[in-house]
Amino acid sequence: MRTWAENDPKARLMARKREAIISAALAAFLDEGYGGSSVNRIAASAGVSITTLYRHFDSKGDLFVAVIQEACDTAAQTADPSWMELAPSEGLAEAGRELLEHILSEKQLALFRVVARDAGRFPELGLRYQQEIVGNRVGLFTRYLSQWPAELRSRVGDPVRAAHVFSALLQAEIVDAALLGGPVPDADAIRGRALEAGGDLLALVEAGRL
């Protein structure tokens, strides 16, 4: 994804065009899937030239990643989330709540269905999602683990595995159900699941199983 310096006189115009492209791309991906979407049609729908689209995004894959990031606001985050400064039990609960809210948002569920449907035909799509969306989340979480008190931190043998286990504890059953058209938990249920998953992860850490 390309950016322009804030003092560039064209920065505001470029920002508006980028927003228009992402909005058009979101509609296209949800309606036609990744494979069925055309960057030429996306550019036309956004009211820009194909040259302009490629000034903002190097490839269709880059555009799809930007759409996903925009849907969960990760592109706008310039600072660490507040839970990075919290103690383990509180931080895990808040991190879990935030992650579940993102995953269970209508846009994220719809976009994940696109990935699941088209990754077989476009392996790079699944790879980019894994690297830049899942990978970023894992990186942030493992950095949080590195800030835990030394005694507890020393019990985490594999921080990356711990991140994936926490994600699995959070998502078990409820995300699969939502992806298949089932009910999406309300805010209280999400907070409860996040608190439960955080407690389970701490129990595993304290038992030396991660």
CORUR-V935571 format. One record per residue. N is the residue number from 1. D_LAST is the distance of its C-alpha to the last C-alpha in Angstrom with 1 decimal. Layout:
n/d_last
N/D_LAST
N/D_LAST
//
This chain:
n/d_last
1/35.5
2/38.4
3/39.4
4/42.5
5/43.2
6/44.1
7/47.5
8/48.3
9/51.2
10/49.8
11/46.4
12/47.2
13/48.9
14/46.0
15/43.5
16/45.7
17/45.9
18/42.2
19/41.7
20/44.4
21/42.8
22/39.3
23/41.1
24/43.1
25/40.1
26/38.1
27/41.1
28/41.5
29/37.9
30/37.8
31/41.3
32/41.4
33/37.8
34/36.6
35/38.8
36/41.8
37/41.9
38/44.2
39/43.9
40/47.6
41/47.8
42/45.0
43/47.1
44/50.2
45/48.7
46/47.4
47/50.9
48/50.0
49/50.8
50/48.4
51/48.8
52/47.6
53/44.5
54/43.6
55/44.2
56/41.3
57/39.0
58/38.9
59/38.2
60/37.7
61/34.0
62/34.0
63/36.0
64/33.6
65/30.6
66/32.8
67/33.7
68/30.1
69/29.4
70/32.6
71/31.7
72/28.7
73/30.2
74/27.7
75/30.7
76/32.2
77/29.3
78/30.3
79/28.1
80/24.6
81/24.1
82/24.8
83/21.3
84/20.1
85/22.0
86/20.8
87/18.7
88/15.2
89/16.4
90/19.5
91/18.0
92/15.5
93/18.4
94/20.7
95/18.6
96/17.9
97/21.7
98/22.7
99/20.7
100/22.0
101/25.5
102/25.5
103/24.2
104/26.6
105/29.6
106/32.5
107/32.6
108/28.9
109/29.1
110/32.3
111/31.1
112/28.0
113/30.5
114/32.4
115/29.5
116/28.7
117/32.4
118/33.3
119/30.3
120/31.6
121/34.9
122/33.5
123/30.3
124/30.4
125/30.0
126/26.7
127/25.6
128/26.8
129/25.2
130/21.8
131/22.3
132/24.1
133/23.0
134/19.4
135/18.9
136/20.4
137/18.2
138/15.0
139/16.6
140/17.6
141/14.3
142/12.6
143/15.7
144/15.4
145/12.0
146/14.0
147/16.5
148/14.6
149/16.0
150/15.3
151/14.0
152/11.3
153/10.6
154/10.3
155/7.3
156/5.3
157/5.4
158/6.0
159/7.7
160/9.5
161/7.1
162/6.0
163/9.8
164/10.7
165/8.8
166/10.7
167/13.7
168/13.7
169/13.6
170/16.4
171/18.5
172/18.4
173/22.1
174/23.7
175/23.5
176/24.6
177/27.4
178/28.5
179/28.6
180/30.8
181/33.2
182/31.9
183/31.8
184/29.8
185/28.3
186/30.3
187/29.1
188/28.5
189/26.4
190/24.3
191/23.7
192/22.9
193/20.3
194/18.7
195/18.8
196/17.3
197/14.4
198/13.7
199/13.9
200/11.7
201/8.8
202/9.7
203/9.9
204/6.4
205/5.6
206/8.8
207/8.2
208/5.7
209/3.8
210/0.0
//
